[in-house]
């Protein structure tokens, strides 16, 4: 048994030819956030504090689809959501529909710590943020030039747009404007376990480009995009609707609890049981194991364990 941490910056149809100006900043951010998480675990911070800290850093990075880099709705607005969960107590907090909160994950933590509820959304969540005194800014803070252009492309092509793909060409019209493209690619997440087996998970996202106003994805839904208990902690990424239908994060824990599968066996089974190209996840176990399976082309991911292993990667590796 020992500490372990894993984080992701989204899974999807990431082209092998992903331009360096899109790949390198994300890889650097993953390295940076992994170092922050490892240092916190070595300093014996509780995993709940560690995952919140790491996801805050990912939210503040404009090249990921959360916080500062959140993609835009069909109206050109941001609607951010996040979730955090403690494994031992199963305490959790979630938020949706945020438009001014700098760090959605920290508001989710406050919902968990300071209310009798689990989930607050939209106007109620924004009001709670003001009551709690968390940092808020004008919604324009979250809107980047890149995401304005991506929304423009998506509207011209009459479809929603998946992150990490090449720009949409005007002649690449989708036959199903609201069908299989409705992806939550670009979600960020972190899971951690300390040397005592305490577990936590956190996930945050802006959704997907050109999504309907009011749409809620898998990220804030306990057991779908985020889950932790005394056996494992899981943060998922991919097509939100698929992850919700498949209760992806809870299924990993359930297979370990009821079937006696190992973390890697359970996570691999869940990922492969879902439609190809739809799901990725990062997970750690109470024993200090880590796994990062995905059935998409790639997944921005990083992990480290107390025994010295570390990895930052995008595409499948030999052990995958």
Order of alpha helices (4+ residues) and beta strands (2+ residues): beta-alpha-alpha-beta-beta-alpha-beta-alpha-alpha-beta-beta-beta-beta-alpha-alpha-alpha-beta-beta-beta-beta
